[in-house]
Amino acid sequence: MTRTTTDPIPAAPPLPSPKERRRLREAMSMTEEQLAQLVGVTRATVRSWETGRTSPRGRKRDTYLRVLGVGQEDRDDRDDRDGPPEPAPRPAPESQTGGGAGSGAGARTEQASGAARGTGRSDAGSGTATGAVPAAPADAFDALYAYAAPALVQQAYVLTGRRRLAREAVEYAFHLAWERWPEVAVDRDPAGWVRAATHEYALSPWHRLRRSHRHPDPATDRAARALRTALLELPPSYRRALLLYDGLGLDLPETAAETEASTPATGNRVLHARELLAERMPELADPKVLHDRLVSLLDKGPAVVPAPPRTVRRGSERRARYWTRAAVALTALIIGATTFTLATAPTAYHPPLAPGEQVEGVPVLSGPQRLTPQDEALRDRLRTGPATGPARLVPDPY
């Protein structure tokens, strides 16, 4: 049928959730770079869309939905409908869709997001907000730190086996969070942002060069010692994927997004990690038992008290001032060196002197010698005699 000008404009199809966007792309066996080329954006933009940090808009949004095939059936059947297509229902929040440990992680993520944004929330039973109350950045940061820091210290300790390194990793992550607070405050998962920074710093290979972090701390709990030792024998990527998936209860796409790997690769890491743990500890072959043991290991870890949030904020500010002054000093040094070079550099070209050559056949330099009587007689004869020699040697002109 032909649409008249009085017909309502059909509503655009809604955007799928970030996990659904990643699933649709992987279902088409398409990489992030290939999708970015089709849409006309960078690979970092596609990754930002799939992690939920940003969303496509305008023509990029229409092209993105067309490439993923979202709303294709609605567009094909639009001419046969009497009215505009009804928008699809929005997916439920992760805190409502997940079950077990996944639902708890979603609820904690929502609570941390509210704390970072400075909004007040009512009890979990009512499910309604008491109203958005803007808070100061320092108060929101302190709330996020008080909520997430203790758990992150335990996670870093499980990943590294070193208490000092665990506390250092958490403080480093929150230093970055305070430096980039405008970005972290509007993130959909501030606790996840800090958690990713903590895990990356804790598993950095450069810590192997530090003498104090070459050997893990001895575990006092005999029951947890075997599991902690088995975890530390796993590769770092396997260890992190297993902690996120079986320990914290994140689903596979979220684990893949946080570790910056594809979903199949992350699934293989989790399976291989389970197999290696089952070889060392056969009782952990059951995923449910492994999950319970990891949760118990995180809950009953050693008492590692993180620094107060005010100390972390001041440390982040001192760190920013230090690097700013270092950058200014380095810039001034470069400017001074450049100015000195310009002032002392020659303004004209002077060709270099030709290299010397050795001269041969010259007699040895020596002083005058005393003549003998015979030499003196010969010298007088030569001086008094004709210069042209005897007459018999002179040619006759006639």
SULCORGI-V722997 format. One record per helix or strand. SS is the DSSP state (h for helix, s for strand). FROM is the first residue (numbers start at 0). TO is the last residue. If there is no record, write none. Layout:
# SULCORGI-V722997
SS|FROM|TO  SS|FROM|TO
This chain:
# SULCORGI-V722997
h|17|26  h|31|38  h|42|50  h|57|67  h|71|75  h|77|79  h|93|96  h|100|116  s|119|119  s|130|130  h|136|159  h|162|178  h|180|184  h|189|201  h|204|208  h|210|212  h|221|231  h|235|246  h|251|257  h|262|279  h|281|283  h|286|298  h|308|343  h|372|383  h|390|392
